[in-house]
Amino acid sequence: MSISNKDFARTEDRLVEVLAQPAVFSLKLGILLLLPAIFLRLKRM
């Protein structure tokens, strides 16, 4: 069974998508946690 270059690329794309989803989620979570911290710091000034 030989895997063509096209199939391999498609699998790679899917892998990138799967890995990107948690990264985007943690990024959004980080921003949501940062916003109140920035707001509180500005309020205190």
PDB file with SEQRES, HELIX, SHEET and CRYST1 records, atoms N, CA, C and O in Angstrom:
SEQRES   1 A   45  MET SER ILE SER ASN LYS ASP PHE ALA ARG THR GLU ASP          
SEQRES   2 A   45  ARG LEU VAL GLU VAL LEU ALA GLN PRO ALA VAL PHE SER          
SEQRES   3 A   45  LEU LYS LEU GLY ILE LEU LEU LEU LEU PRO ALA ILE PHE          
SEQRES   4 A   45  LEU ARG LEU LYS ARG MET                                      
HELIX    1 AA1 ASN A    5  ARG A   44  1                                  40    
CRYST1    1.000    1.000    1.000  90.00  90.00  90.00 P 1           1          
ATOM      1  N   MET A   1       0.847  -1.204   0.000  1.00  0.00           N  
ATOM      2  CA  MET A   1       0.000   0.000   0.000  1.00  0.00           C  
ATOM      3  C   MET A   1       0.882   1.254   0.000  1.00  0.00           C  
ATOM      4  O   MET A   1       1.637   1.493   0.942  1.00  0.00           O  
ATOM      5  N   SER A   2       0.778   2.026  -1.039  1.00  0.00           N  
ATOM      6  CA  SER A   2       1.590   3.242  -1.135  1.00  0.00           C  
ATOM      7  C   SER A   2       0.721   4.472  -0.895  1.00  0.00           C  
ATOM      8  O   SER A   2      -0.398   4.576  -1.398  1.00  0.00           O  
ATOM      9  N   ILE A   3       1.257   5.381  -0.130  1.00  0.00           N  
ATOM     10  CA  ILE A   3       0.530   6.622   0.167  1.00  0.00           C  
ATOM     11  C   ILE A   3       1.025   7.700  -0.786  1.00  0.00           C  
ATOM     12  O   ILE A   3       2.219   7.996  -0.840  1.00  0.00           O  
ATOM     13  N   SER A   4       0.106   8.276  -1.529  1.00  0.00           N  
ATOM     14  CA  SER A   4       0.497   9.326  -2.472  1.00  0.00           C  
ATOM     15  C   SER A   4       0.798  10.619  -1.714  1.00  0.00           C  
ATOM     16  O   SER A   4       0.409  10.784  -0.558  1.00  0.00           O  
ATOM     17  N   ASN A   5       1.484  11.510  -2.375  1.00  0.00           N  
ATOM     18  CA  ASN A   5       1.875  12.778  -1.754  1.00  0.00           C  
ATOM     19  C   ASN A   5       0.652  13.605  -1.366  1.00  0.00           C  
ATOM     20  O   ASN A   5       0.660  14.329  -0.370  1.00  0.00           O  
ATOM     21  N   LYS A   6      -0.402  13.479  -2.180  1.00  0.00           N  
ATOM     22  CA  LYS A   6      -1.632  14.238  -1.940  1.00  0.00           C  
ATOM     23  C   LYS A   6      -2.295  13.796  -0.632  1.00  0.00           C  
ATOM     24  O   LYS A   6      -2.721  14.620   0.177  1.00  0.00           O  
ATOM     25  N   ASP A   7      -2.371  12.477  -0.448  1.00  0.00           N  
ATOM     26  CA  ASP A   7      -2.985  11.944   0.768  1.00  0.00           C  
ATOM     27  C   ASP A   7      -2.190  12.357   2.003  1.00  0.00           C  
ATOM     28  O   ASP A   7      -2.760  12.688   3.043  1.00  0.00           O  
ATOM     29  N   PHE A   8      -0.877  12.331   1.873  1.00  0.00           N  
ATOM     30  CA  PHE A   8      -0.019  12.704   3.001  1.00  0.00           C  
ATOM     31  C   PHE A   8      -0.227  14.169   3.369  1.00  0.00           C  
ATOM     32  O   PHE A   8      -0.291  14.516   4.549  1.00  0.00           O  
ATOM     33  N   ALA A   9      -0.330  15.017   2.366  1.00  0.00           N  
ATOM     34  CA  ALA A   9      -0.537  16.445   2.596  1.00  0.00           C  
ATOM     35  C   ALA A   9      -1.880  16.680   3.288  1.00  0.00           C  
ATOM     36  O   ALA A   9      -1.996  17.523   4.177  1.00  0.00           O  
ATOM     37  N   ARG A  10      -2.887  15.921   2.864  1.00  0.00           N  
ATOM     38  CA  ARG A  10      -4.215  16.068   3.454  1.00  0.00           C  
ATOM     39  C   ARG A  10      -4.181  15.662   4.931  1.00  0.00           C  
ATOM     40  O   ARG A  10      -4.787  16.318   5.779  1.00  0.00           O  
ATOM     41  N   THR A  11      -3.466  14.577   5.225  1.00  0.00           N  
ATOM     42  CA  THR A  11      -3.340  14.119   6.608  1.00  0.00           C  
ATOM     43  C   THR A  11      -2.602  15.162   7.434  1.00  0.00           C  
ATOM     44  O   THR A  11      -2.950  15.412   8.589  1.00  0.00           O  
ATOM     45  N   GLU A  12      -1.587  15.765   6.840  1.00  0.00           N  
ATOM     46  CA  GLU A  12      -0.810  16.791   7.530  1.00  0.00           C  
ATOM     47  C   GLU A  12      -1.690  18.004   7.838  1.00  0.00           C  
ATOM     48  O   GLU A  12      -1.606  18.576   8.925  1.00  0.00           O  
ATOM     49  N   ASP A  13      -2.530  18.393   6.881  1.00  0.00           N  
ATOM     50  CA  ASP A  13      -3.439  19.527   7.086  1.00  0.00           C  
ATOM     51  C   ASP A  13      -4.395  19.252   8.241  1.00  0.00           C  
ATOM     52  O   ASP A  13      -4.662  20.122   9.069  1.00  0.00           O  
ATOM     53  N   ARG A  14      -4.903  18.023   8.276  1.00  0.00           N  
ATOM     54  CA  ARG A  14      -5.837  17.658   9.340  1.00  0.00           C  
ATOM     55  C   ARG A  14      -5.135  17.707  10.688  1.00  0.00           C  
ATOM     56  O   ARG A  14      -5.710  18.145  11.684  1.00  0.00           O  
ATOM     57  N   LEU A  15      -3.887  17.253  10.710  1.00  0.00           N  
ATOM     58  CA  LEU A  15      -3.097  17.262  11.941  1.00  0.00           C  
ATOM     59  C   LEU A  15      -2.874  18.692  12.418  1.00  0.00           C  
ATOM     60  O   LEU A  15      -2.959  18.982  13.611  1.00  0.00           O  
ATOM     61  N   VAL A  16      -2.587  19.579  11.473  1.00  0.00           N  
ATOM     62  CA  VAL A  16      -2.382  20.993  11.804  1.00  0.00           C  
ATOM     63  C   VAL A  16      -3.666  21.591  12.373  1.00  0.00           C  
ATOM     64  O   VAL A  16      -3.628  22.353  13.338  1.00  0.00           O  
ATOM     65  N   GLU A  17      -4.803  21.241  11.770  1.00  0.00           N  
ATOM     66  CA  GLU A  17      -6.095  21.743  12.253  1.00  0.00           C  
ATOM     67  C   GLU A  17      -6.362  21.279  13.676  1.00  0.00           C  
ATOM     68  O   GLU A  17      -6.786  22.062  14.526  1.00  0.00           O  
ATOM     69  N   VAL A  18      -6.109  19.994  13.931  1.00  0.00           N  
ATOM     70  CA  VAL A  18      -6.348  19.416  15.258  1.00  0.00           C  
ATOM     71  C   VAL A  18      -5.448  20.071  16.299  1.00  0.00           C  
ATOM     72  O   VAL A  18      -5.869  20.314  17.430  1.00  0.00           O  
ATOM     73  N   LEU A  19      -4.209  20.353  15.910  1.00  0.00           N  
ATOM     74  CA  LEU A  19      -3.272  20.984  16.840  1.00  0.00           C  
ATOM     75  C   LEU A  19      -3.578  22.464  17.020  1.00  0.00           C  
ATOM     76  O   LEU A  19      -3.313  23.030  18.080  1.00  0.00           O  
ATOM     77  N   ALA A  20      -4.133  23.092  15.993  1.00  0.00           N  
ATOM     78  CA  ALA A  20      -4.400  24.529  16.043  1.00  0.00           C  
ATOM     79  C   ALA A  20      -5.587  24.846  16.952  1.00  0.00           C  
ATOM     80  O   ALA A  20      -5.608  25.892  17.600  1.00  0.00           O  
ATOM     81  N   GLN A  21      -6.575  23.948  17.002  1.00  0.00           N  
ATOM     82  CA  GLN A  21      -7.784  24.220  17.781  1.00  0.00           C  
ATOM     83  C   GLN A  21      -7.497  24.465  19.265  1.00  0.00           C  
ATOM     84  O   GLN A  21      -7.964  25.468  19.805  1.00  0.00           O  
ATOM     85  N   PRO A  22      -6.743  23.586  19.949  1.00  0.00           N  
ATOM     86  CA  PRO A  22      -6.439  23.871  21.358  1.00  0.00           C  
ATOM     87  C   PRO A  22      -5.570  25.116  21.525  1.00  0.00           C  
ATOM     88  O   PRO A  22      -5.687  25.828  22.523  1.00  0.00           O  
ATOM     89  N   ALA A  23      -4.704  25.377  20.554  1.00  0.00           N  
ATOM     90  CA  ALA A  23      -3.839  26.558  20.624  1.00  0.00           C  
ATOM     91  C   ALA A  23      -4.673  27.828  20.560  1.00  0.00           C  
ATOM     92  O   ALA A  23      -4.456  28.760  21.335  1.00  0.00           O  
ATOM     93  N   VAL A  24      -5.633  27.863  19.632  1.00  0.00           N  
ATOM     94  CA  VAL A  24      -6.525  29.026  19.491  1.00  0.00           C  
ATOM     95  C   VAL A  24      -7.387  29.169  20.740  1.00  0.00           C  
ATOM     96  O   VAL A  24      -7.621  30.279  21.218  1.00  0.00           O  
ATOM     97  N   PHE A  25      -7.860  28.036  21.266  1.00  0.00           N  
ATOM     98  CA  PHE A  25      -8.702  28.061  22.463  1.00  0.00           C  
ATOM     99  C   PHE A  25      -7.934  28.624  23.654  1.00  0.00           C  
ATOM    100  O   PHE A  25      -8.454  29.467  24.384  1.00  0.00           O  
ATOM    101  N   SER A  26      -6.695  28.160  23.854  1.00  0.00           N  
ATOM    102  CA  SER A  26      -5.902  28.640  24.982  1.00  0.00           C  
ATOM    103  C   SER A  26      -5.525  30.107  24.800  1.00  0.00           C  
ATOM    104  O   SER A  26      -5.389  30.851  25.772  1.00  0.00           O  
ATOM    105  N   LEU A  27      -5.359  30.514  23.533  1.00  0.00           N  
ATOM    106  CA  LEU A  27      -5.047  31.915  23.252  1.00  0.00           C  
ATOM    107  C   LEU A  27      -6.228  32.802  23.640  1.00  0.00           C  
ATOM    108  O   LEU A  27      -6.053  33.839  24.279  1.00  0.00           O  
ATOM    109  N   LYS A  28      -7.435  32.380  23.245  1.00  0.00           N  
ATOM    110  CA  LYS A  28      -8.647  33.135  23.589  1.00  0.00           C  
ATOM    111  C   LYS A  28      -8.838  33.178  25.098  1.00  0.00           C  
ATOM    112  O   LYS A  28      -9.219  34.207  25.656  1.00  0.00           O  
ATOM    113  N   LEU A  29      -8.567  32.046  25.755  1.00  0.00           N  
ATOM    114  CA  LEU A  29      -8.705  31.968  27.205  1.00  0.00           C  
ATOM    115  C   LEU A  29      -7.714  32.914  27.874  1.00  0.00           C  
ATOM    116  O   LEU A  29      -8.043  33.592  28.847  1.00  0.00           O  
ATOM    117  N   GLY A  30      -6.495  32.949  27.334  1.00  0.00           N  
ATOM    118  CA  GLY A  30      -5.467  33.835  27.870  1.00  0.00           C  
ATOM    119  C   GLY A  30      -5.862  35.295  27.742  1.00  0.00           C  
ATOM    120  O   GLY A  30      -5.648  36.084  28.662  1.00  0.00           O  
ATOM    121  N   ILE A  31      -6.438  35.658  26.603  1.00  0.00           N  
ATOM    122  CA  ILE A  31      -6.879  37.038  26.374  1.00  0.00           C  
ATOM    123  C   ILE A  31      -8.019  37.388  27.334  1.00  0.00           C  
ATOM    124  O   ILE A  31      -8.057  38.484  27.894  1.00  0.00           O  
ATOM    125  N   LEU A  32      -8.942  36.446  27.514  1.00  0.00           N  
ATOM    126  CA  LEU A  32     -10.071  36.688  28.416  1.00  0.00           C  
ATOM    127  C   LEU A  32      -9.599  36.893  29.851  1.00  0.00           C  
ATOM    128  O   LEU A  32     -10.181  37.680  30.597  1.00  0.00           O  
ATOM    129  N   LEU A  33      -8.536  36.175  30.233  1.00  0.00           N  
ATOM    130  CA  LEU A  33      -8.005  36.320  31.589  1.00  0.00           C  
ATOM    131  C   LEU A  33      -7.166  37.589  31.721  1.00  0.00           C  
ATOM    132  O   LEU A  33      -7.085  38.176  32.800  1.00  0.00           O  
ATOM    133  N   LEU A  34      -6.545  38.010  30.620  1.00  0.00           N  
ATOM    134  CA  LEU A  34      -5.702  39.208  30.645  1.00  0.00           C  
ATOM    135  C   LEU A  34      -6.528  40.487  30.722  1.00  0.00           C  
ATOM    136  O   LEU A  34      -6.140  41.440  31.398  1.00  0.00           O  
ATOM    137  N   LEU A  35      -7.664  40.511  30.030  1.00  0.00           N  
ATOM    138  CA  LEU A  35      -8.481  41.725  29.973  1.00  0.00           C  
ATOM    139  C   LEU A  35      -8.876  42.253  31.351  1.00  0.00           C  
ATOM    140  O   LEU A  35      -8.690  43.443  31.608  1.00  0.00           O  
ATOM    141  N   PRO A  36      -9.413  41.424  32.249  1.00  0.00           N  
ATOM    142  CA  PRO A  36      -9.757  41.950  33.582  1.00  0.00           C  
ATOM    143  C   PRO A  36      -8.531  42.443  34.343  1.00  0.00           C  
ATOM    144  O   PRO A  36      -8.616  43.428  35.076  1.00  0.00           O  
ATOM    145  N   ALA A  37      -7.392  41.770  34.178  1.00  0.00           N  
ATOM    146  CA  ALA A  37      -6.166  42.179  34.869  1.00  0.00           C  
ATOM    147  C   ALA A  37      -5.731  43.561  34.401  1.00  0.00           C  
ATOM    148  O   ALA A  37      -5.349  44.403  35.213  1.00  0.00           O  
ATOM    149  N   ILE A  38      -5.787  43.796  33.094  1.00  0.00           N  
ATOM    150  CA  ILE A  38      -5.424  45.101  32.531  1.00  0.00           C  
ATOM    151  C   ILE A  38      -6.422  46.160  33.002  1.00  0.00           C  
ATOM    152  O   ILE A  38      -6.034  47.272  33.361  1.00  0.00           O  
ATOM    153  N   PHE A  39      -7.697  45.808  32.997  1.00  0.00           N  
ATOM    154  CA  PHE A  39      -8.745  46.741  33.407  1.00  0.00           C  
ATOM    155  C   PHE A  39      -8.568  47.160  34.865  1.00  0.00           C  
ATOM    156  O   PHE A  39      -8.689  48.338  35.199  1.00  0.00           O  
ATOM    157  N   LEU A  40      -8.282  46.186  35.727  1.00  0.00           N  
ATOM    158  CA  LEU A  40      -8.098  46.481  37.150  1.00  0.00           C  
ATOM    159  C   LEU A  40      -6.871  47.358  37.374  1.00  0.00           C  
ATOM    160  O   LEU A  40      -6.877  48.238  38.235  1.00  0.00           O  
ATOM    161  N   ARG A  41      -5.813  47.111  36.592  1.00  0.00           N  
ATOM    162  CA  ARG A  41      -4.594  47.899  36.736  1.00  0.00           C  
ATOM    163  C   ARG A  41      -4.837  49.345  36.313  1.00  0.00           C  
ATOM    164  O   ARG A  41      -4.351  50.275  36.957  1.00  0.00           O  
ATOM    165  N   LEU A  42      -5.594  49.532  35.225  1.00  0.00           N  
ATOM    166  CA  LEU A  42      -5.901  50.883  34.751  1.00  0.00           C  
ATOM    167  C   LEU A  42      -6.805  51.601  35.749  1.00  0.00           C  
ATOM    168  O   LEU A  42      -6.665  52.804  35.969  1.00  0.00           O  
ATOM    169  N   LYS A  43      -7.725  50.862  36.348  1.00  0.00           N  
ATOM    170  CA  LYS A  43      -8.668  51.431  37.309  1.00  0.00           C  
ATOM    171  C   LYS A  43      -7.929  51.918  38.559  1.00  0.00           C  
ATOM    172  O   LYS A  43      -8.292  52.934  39.153  1.00  0.00           O  
ATOM    173  N   ARG A  44      -6.892  51.178  38.945  1.00  0.00           N  
ATOM    174  CA  ARG A  44      -6.141  51.499  40.149  1.00  0.00           C  
ATOM    175  C   ARG A  44      -5.278  52.748  39.967  1.00  0.00           C  
ATOM    176  O   ARG A  44      -5.000  53.452  40.937  1.00  0.00           O  
ATOM    177  N   MET A  45      -4.856  53.025  38.743  1.00  0.00           N  
ATOM    178  CA  MET A  45      -3.976  54.164  38.474  1.00  0.00           C  
ATOM    179  C   MET A  45      -4.658  55.510  38.689  1.00  0.00           C  
ATOM    180  O   MET A  45      -4.036  56.555  38.499  1.00  0.00           O  
TER     181      MET A  45                                                      
END                                                                             
